[in-house]
Amino acid sequence: ASGSTAEEALSELKEAWEAMKESYRKHNEAIPVAPTRKEYSGQFNVRIDKRDHKALAIEAAKVGLSLNALIAQKLHQAVIAQRESDADTAI
């Protein structure tokens, strides 16, 4: 942006970003998000209803996975589905 004031430059940047997003939508591409500098360990604790815990443990045993692996798989699938849904609604 090359505005003669900070406000003009910011306005130009906003316009450029809106044009870029429109181009992504036009080409049916996902709009990129800014990367985060925070590093994640890949671990967190979550409390769930004990009936859900039992049902998930039984499901994990049936499919030959650890409870942790089953939950990780389900969360990953949910994240992917949400990204696809977000991309569809961004168009």
DSSP file (Angstrom, degrees, kcal/mol; ACC not computed):
  #  RESIDUE AA STRUCTURE BP1 BP2  ACC     N-H-->O    O-->H-N    N-H-->O    O-->H-N    TCO  KAPPA ALPHA  PHI   PSI    X-CA   Y-CA   Z-CA
    1    1 A A              0   0    0      0, 0.0     8,-0.1     0, 0.0     9,-0.1   0.000 360.0 360.0 360.0 141.7    0.0    0.0    0.0
    2    2 A S        +     0   0    0      6,-0.1     7,-0.1     7,-0.1     4,-0.1  -0.012 360.0 151.4-129.2  32.0    1.3    3.4   -0.9
    3    3 A G        -     0   0    0      1,-0.1     6,-0.1     3,-0.1     4,-0.0  -0.229  52.7-124.1 -61.5 154.6   -1.2    5.9    0.7
    4    4 A S  S    S+     0   0    0      4,-0.0     2,-0.3     5,-0.0    -1,-0.1   0.645  96.0  37.7 -77.9 -12.9    0.2    9.2    1.7
    5    5 A T  S  > S-     0   0    0      1,-0.1     4,-2.5     0, 0.0     5,-0.2  -0.887  90.5-110.8-128.7 165.1   -1.0    8.7    5.2
    6    6 A A  H  > S+     0   0    0     -2,-0.3     4,-2.5     1,-0.2     5,-0.2   0.889 119.5  53.5 -60.6 -38.4   -1.2    5.7    7.4
    7    7 A E  H  > S+     0   0    0      2,-0.2     4,-2.3     1,-0.2    -1,-0.2   0.908 109.5  47.2 -64.6 -42.2   -5.0    5.7    7.1
    8    8 A E  H  > S+     0   0    0      2,-0.2     4,-2.5     1,-0.2    -2,-0.2   0.916 112.0  50.2 -65.2 -43.1   -4.8    5.7    3.3
    9    9 A A  H  X S+     0   0    0     -4,-2.5     4,-2.3     1,-0.2    -2,-0.2   0.915 111.4  48.6 -61.9 -42.7   -2.3    2.9    3.3
   10   10 A L  H  X S+     0   0    0     -4,-2.5     4,-2.4     2,-0.2    -1,-0.2   0.902 110.5  51.2 -64.1 -41.0   -4.5    0.8    5.6
   11   11 A S  H  X S+     0   0    0     -4,-2.3     4,-2.3     2,-0.2    -2,-0.2   0.908 110.4  49.1 -61.7 -42.8   -7.5    1.5    3.4
   12   12 A E  H  X S+     0   0    0     -4,-2.5     4,-2.6     2,-0.2    -2,-0.2   0.893 109.9  51.6 -64.3 -40.2   -5.6    0.4    0.3
   13   13 A L  H  X S+     0   0    0     -4,-2.3     4,-2.6     2,-0.2    -2,-0.2   0.916 109.3  50.0 -62.5 -42.6   -4.4   -2.8    2.1
   14   14 A K  H  X S+     0   0    0     -4,-2.4     4,-2.4     2,-0.2    -2,-0.2   0.917 111.4  48.7 -62.1 -43.2   -8.0   -3.6    3.1
   15   15 A E  H  X S+     0   0    0     -4,-2.3     4,-2.3     2,-0.2    -2,-0.2   0.912 111.7  49.3 -62.3 -43.1   -9.2   -3.1   -0.5
   16   16 A A  H  X S+     0   0    0     -4,-2.6     4,-2.4     2,-0.2    -2,-0.2   0.903 110.7  50.2 -63.8 -41.1   -6.3   -5.3   -1.8
   17   17 A W  H  X S+     0   0    0     -4,-2.6     4,-2.6     2,-0.2    -2,-0.2   0.912 110.1  49.8 -64.9 -41.9   -7.2   -8.0    0.8
   18   18 A E  H  X S+     0   0    0     -4,-2.4     4,-2.2     1,-0.2    -1,-0.2   0.905 111.9  48.6 -63.1 -40.8  -10.9   -7.9   -0.3
   19   19 A A  H  X S+     0   0    0     -4,-2.3     4,-2.0     2,-0.2    -2,-0.2   0.893 111.2  50.3 -65.0 -39.7   -9.9   -8.2   -3.9
   20   20 A M  H  X S+     0   0    0     -4,-2.4     4,-2.2     2,-0.2    -2,-0.2   0.920 110.1  49.5 -65.1 -43.6   -7.6  -11.1   -3.1
   21   21 A K  H  X S+     0   0    0     -4,-2.6     4,-2.6     1,-0.2    -2,-0.2   0.904 109.3  52.6 -61.9 -40.6  -10.3  -12.9   -1.2
   22   22 A E  H  X S+     0   0    0     -4,-2.2     4,-2.7     1,-0.2    -1,-0.2   0.889 107.8  51.7 -62.2 -39.0  -12.7  -12.4   -4.1
   23   23 A S  H  X S+     0   0    0     -4,-2.0     4,-1.9     2,-0.2    -1,-0.2   0.915 109.3  49.6 -63.5 -43.4  -10.2  -13.9   -6.5
   24   24 A Y  H  <>S+     0   0    0     -4,-2.2     5,-3.1     2,-0.2    -2,-0.2   0.931 112.8  47.3 -60.3 -44.7   -9.8  -17.0   -4.2
   25   25 A R  H ><5S+     0   0    0     -4,-2.6     3,-1.8     1,-0.2    -2,-0.2   0.925 109.3  53.8 -62.3 -44.3  -13.6  -17.4   -4.1
   26   26 A K  H 3<5S+     0   0    0     -4,-2.7    -1,-0.2     1,-0.3    -2,-0.2   0.860 112.8  43.4 -58.6 -37.4  -13.9  -17.0   -7.9
   27   27 A H  T 3<5S-     0   0    0     -4,-1.9    -1,-0.3    -5,-0.2    -2,-0.2   0.261 114.3-118.0 -94.3  11.6  -11.3  -19.8   -8.4
   28   28 A N  T < 5 +     0   0    0     -3,-1.8     2,-0.3     1,-0.2    -3,-0.2   0.873  66.3 142.7  56.8  41.3  -13.0  -21.9   -5.7
   29   29 A E      < -     0   0    0     -5,-3.1    -1,-0.2    -6,-0.1     2,-0.2  -0.829  57.5-100.3-112.8 151.5   -9.9  -21.9   -3.5
   30   30 A A        -     0   0    0     -2,-0.3    57,-0.1     1,-0.1    54,-0.0  -0.460  36.6-119.1 -68.7 137.6   -9.6  -21.7    0.3
   31   31 A I        -     0   0    0     -2,-0.2    -1,-0.1     1,-0.1   -10,-0.1  -0.665  34.5-119.4 -77.2 125.6   -8.8  -18.3    1.6
   32   32 A P        -     0   0    0      0, 0.0     2,-0.3     0, 0.0    -1,-0.1  -0.303  22.2-145.1 -68.0 149.5   -5.5  -18.5    3.5
   33   33 A V        -     0   0    0      1,-0.0     0, 0.0    -2,-0.0     0, 0.0  -0.852  28.6 -95.4-111.6 151.9   -5.4  -17.7    7.2
   34   34 A A        -     0   0    0     -2,-0.3     2,-0.0     1,-0.1    -1,-0.0  -0.403  44.1-115.0 -65.0 135.2   -2.5  -16.0    8.9
   35   35 A P        -     0   0    0      0, 0.0     2,-0.3     0, 0.0    -1,-0.1  -0.359  26.4-127.8 -68.3 152.3   -0.1  -18.5   10.5
   36   36 A T        -     0   0    0      2,-0.1     0, 0.0     1,-0.1     0, 0.0  -0.764   3.9-148.7 -99.8 148.8    0.2  -18.5   14.2
   37   37 A R        +     0   0    0     -2,-0.3     2,-0.2     2,-0.1    -1,-0.1   0.594  68.5 105.2 -89.5 -12.1    3.5  -18.2   16.0
   38   38 A K        -     0   0    0      1,-0.0     2,-0.4    -3,-0.0    -2,-0.1  -0.466  65.7-140.3 -70.6 137.9    2.3  -20.2   19.0
   39   39 A E        -     0   0    0     -2,-0.2     2,-0.4     2,-0.0    -2,-0.1  -0.832  12.6-150.0 -99.9 139.3    3.6  -23.8   19.1
   40   40 A Y        -     0   0    0     -2,-0.4     0, 0.0     1,-0.1     0, 0.0  -0.856  11.9-148.8-111.5 144.0    1.2  -26.5   20.1
   41   41 A S        -     0   0    0     -2,-0.4    -1,-0.1     2,-0.3     3,-0.1   0.702  38.0-121.6 -81.9 -20.3    2.2  -29.7   21.9
   42   42 A G  S    S+     0   0    0      1,-0.3     2,-0.4     0, 0.0    -2,-0.0   0.564  80.9 101.6  86.7   8.4   -0.5  -31.8   20.4
   43   43 A Q        +     0   0    0      2,-0.0     2,-0.3     0, 0.0    -1,-0.3  -0.981  36.2 148.8-129.3 139.5   -1.9  -32.7   23.8
   44   44 A F        -     0   0    0     -2,-0.4     2,-0.4    -3,-0.1     0, 0.0  -0.964  36.8-121.1-158.7 157.7   -4.8  -31.4   25.8
   45   45 A N        -     0   0    0     -2,-0.3     2,-0.4     2,-0.0    -2,-0.0  -0.811  26.9-177.4-102.7 142.6   -7.2  -32.7   28.4
   46   46 A V        -     0   0    0     -2,-0.4     2,-0.5     2,-0.0    -2,-0.0  -1.000  17.6-142.2-139.4 140.3  -10.9  -32.7   27.9
   47   47 A R        +     0   0    0     -2,-0.4     2,-0.3     0, 0.0     3,-0.0  -0.870  26.3 173.8-102.7 134.1  -13.7  -33.8   30.2
   48   48 A I        -     0   0    0     -2,-0.5     5,-0.0     1,-0.0     2,-0.0  -0.870  42.1 -75.7-132.2 166.7  -16.7  -35.6   28.7
   49   49 A D     >  -     0   0    0     -2,-0.3     4,-2.3     1,-0.1     3,-0.3  -0.349  41.5-124.9 -60.2 140.2  -19.8  -37.4   29.9
   50   50 A K  H  > S+     0   0    0      1,-0.2     4,-2.2     2,-0.2    -1,-0.1   0.797 110.7  56.2 -63.1 -27.9  -19.0  -40.8   31.4
   51   51 A R  H  > S+     0   0    0      2,-0.2     4,-2.5     1,-0.2    -1,-0.2   0.896 108.5  47.1 -69.6 -38.8  -21.5  -42.5   29.0
   52   52 A D  H  > S+     0   0    0     -3,-0.3     4,-2.7     2,-0.2     5,-0.2   0.904 110.3  53.5 -65.7 -40.5  -19.8  -40.9   26.0
   53   53 A H  H  X S+     0   0    0     -4,-2.3     4,-2.3     1,-0.2    -2,-0.2   0.933 111.1  45.8 -58.0 -47.5  -16.4  -42.1   27.5
   54   54 A K  H  X S+     0   0    0     -4,-2.2     4,-2.5     2,-0.2    -2,-0.2   0.933 112.6  49.6 -62.6 -47.1  -17.7  -45.6   27.8
   55   55 A A  H  X S+     0   0    0     -4,-2.5     4,-2.4     1,-0.2    -2,-0.2   0.900 112.9  47.1 -61.0 -41.3  -19.3  -45.6   24.3
   56   56 A L  H  X S+     0   0    0     -4,-2.7     4,-2.7     2,-0.2    -1,-0.2   0.888 110.5  51.9 -68.6 -38.7  -16.0  -44.3   22.7
   57   57 A A  H  X S+     0   0    0     -4,-2.3     4,-2.1    -5,-0.2    -2,-0.2   0.907 111.4  47.6 -63.3 -41.3  -13.9  -46.9   24.6
   58   58 A I  H  X S+     0   0    0     -4,-2.5     4,-2.3     2,-0.2    -2,-0.2   0.928 112.5  49.0 -64.9 -44.9  -16.2  -49.7   23.3
   59   59 A E  H  X S+     0   0    0     -4,-2.4     4,-1.9     1,-0.2    -2,-0.2   0.919 110.1  51.6 -60.3 -44.0  -16.0  -48.4   19.8
   60   60 A A  H  X>S+     0   0    0     -4,-2.7     5,-2.8     1,-0.2     4,-0.6   0.918 110.2  48.8 -59.8 -44.2  -12.2  -48.1   20.0
   61   61 A A  H ><5S+     0   0    0     -4,-2.1     3,-0.8     1,-0.2    -1,-0.2   0.901 109.0  53.5 -63.0 -40.6  -12.0  -51.7   21.2
   62   62 A K  H 3<5S+     0   0    0     -4,-2.3    -1,-0.2     1,-0.2    -2,-0.2   0.866 114.4  40.3 -63.0 -37.1  -14.2  -52.9   18.4
   63   63 A V  H 3<5S-     0   0    0     -4,-1.9    -1,-0.2    -5,-0.2    -2,-0.2   0.411 115.3-112.9 -95.8   3.1  -12.1  -51.2   15.7
   64   64 A G  T <<5S+     0   0    0     -3,-0.8     2,-0.3    -4,-0.6    -3,-0.2   0.805  74.0 123.5  75.7  30.0   -8.8  -52.2   17.3
   65   65 A L      < -     0   0    0     -5,-2.8    -1,-0.3    -6,-0.2    -2,-0.1  -0.831  65.0-108.4-117.3 158.1   -7.7  -48.7   18.2
   66   66 A S     >  -     0   0    0     -2,-0.3     4,-2.4     1,-0.1     5,-0.2  -0.460  35.8-112.2 -72.6 159.2   -6.7  -47.1   21.5
   67   67 A L  H  > S+     0   0    0      1,-0.2     4,-2.6     2,-0.2     5,-0.2   0.912 120.0  52.8 -58.7 -41.9   -9.2  -44.6   22.8
   68   68 A N  H  > S+     0   0    0      1,-0.2     4,-2.6     2,-0.2    -1,-0.2   0.918 109.3  47.9 -60.0 -45.5   -6.7  -41.9   22.2
   69   69 A A  H  > S+     0   0    0      2,-0.2     4,-2.4     1,-0.2    -1,-0.2   0.898 111.8  49.9 -64.8 -40.5   -6.2  -42.9   18.5
   70   70 A L  H  X S+     0   0    0     -4,-2.4     4,-2.6     2,-0.2    -2,-0.2   0.939 112.7  46.2 -63.5 -46.6  -10.0  -43.1   18.0
   71   71 A I  H  X S+     0   0    0     -4,-2.6     4,-2.8     1,-0.2     5,-0.2   0.916 112.2  51.0 -63.1 -43.0  -10.5  -39.7   19.5
   72   72 A A  H  X S+     0   0    0     -4,-2.6     4,-2.3    -5,-0.2    -1,-0.2   0.910 111.6  48.6 -59.8 -42.2   -7.6  -38.2   17.4
   73   73 A Q  H  X S+     0   0    0     -4,-2.4     4,-2.4     2,-0.2    -2,-0.2   0.926 112.7  47.0 -63.8 -45.9   -9.1  -39.7   14.3
   74   74 A K  H  X S+     0   0    0     -4,-2.6     4,-2.2     1,-0.2    -2,-0.2   0.902 112.8  48.9 -65.0 -41.3  -12.6  -38.4   15.0
   75   75 A L  H  X S+     0   0    0     -4,-2.8     4,-2.5     2,-0.2    -1,-0.2   0.912 110.4  51.4 -64.0 -41.9  -11.3  -34.9   15.8
   76   76 A H  H  X S+     0   0    0     -4,-2.3     4,-2.5    -5,-0.2    -2,-0.2   0.928 110.2  48.9 -61.1 -45.1   -9.2  -34.8   12.6
   77   77 A Q  H  X S+     0   0    0     -4,-2.4     4,-2.5     1,-0.2    -1,-0.2   0.892 111.5  50.0 -61.7 -39.5  -12.2  -35.8   10.6
   78   78 A A  H  X S+     0   0    0     -4,-2.2     4,-2.3     2,-0.2    -1,-0.2   0.894 110.0  50.2 -66.5 -39.7  -14.3  -33.1   12.3
   79   79 A V  H  X S+     0   0    0     -4,-2.5     4,-2.4     2,-0.2    -2,-0.2   0.927 112.1  47.4 -64.2 -44.8  -11.6  -30.5   11.6
   80   80 A I  H  X S+     0   0    0     -4,-2.5     4,-2.4     1,-0.2    -2,-0.2   0.927 112.1  49.8 -62.1 -45.3  -11.4  -31.4    7.9
   81   81 A A  H  X S+     0   0    0     -4,-2.5     4,-2.4     1,-0.2    -1,-0.2   0.892 111.1  49.9 -61.1 -39.8  -15.2  -31.4    7.6
   82   82 A Q  H  X S+     0   0    0     -4,-2.3     4,-2.9     2,-0.2    -1,-0.2   0.906 109.3  51.0 -66.5 -41.3  -15.3  -27.9    9.2
   83   83 A R  H  X S+     0   0    0     -4,-2.4     4,-2.4     2,-0.2    -2,-0.2   0.923 112.0  47.3 -60.6 -43.5  -12.7  -26.6    6.9
   84   84 A E  H  X S+     0   0    0     -4,-2.4     4,-2.2     2,-0.2    -2,-0.2   0.901 112.9  48.9 -65.1 -40.6  -14.6  -27.9    3.9
   85   85 A S  H  X S+     0   0    0     -4,-2.4     4,-2.2     2,-0.2    -2,-0.2   0.913 111.3  49.6 -64.2 -43.3  -17.8  -26.4    5.2
   86   86 A D  H  X S+     0   0    0     -4,-2.9     4,-1.2     1,-0.2    -2,-0.2   0.892 110.8  50.2 -62.2 -40.0  -16.1  -23.0    5.9
   87   87 A A  H  < S+     0   0    0     -4,-2.4     4,-0.5     1,-0.2    -1,-0.2   0.887 110.0  51.0 -66.4 -38.3  -14.7  -23.1    2.3
   88   88 A D  H >< S+     0   0    0     -4,-2.2     3,-0.8     1,-0.2    -2,-0.2   0.892 112.0  45.8 -66.1 -39.7  -18.1  -23.8    0.9
   89   89 A T  H 3< S+     0   0    0     -4,-2.2    -1,-0.2     1,-0.2    -2,-0.2   0.683 103.2  65.1 -78.7 -16.2  -19.8  -20.9    2.8
   90   90 A A  T 3<        0   0    0     -4,-1.2    -1,-0.2     1,-0.2    -2,-0.2   0.636 360.0 360.0 -77.8 -13.3  -17.0  -18.5    1.9
   91   91 A I    <         0   0    0     -3,-0.8    -1,-0.2    -4,-0.5    -2,-0.1   0.473 360.0 360.0 -80.6 360.0  -17.9  -18.7   -1.8
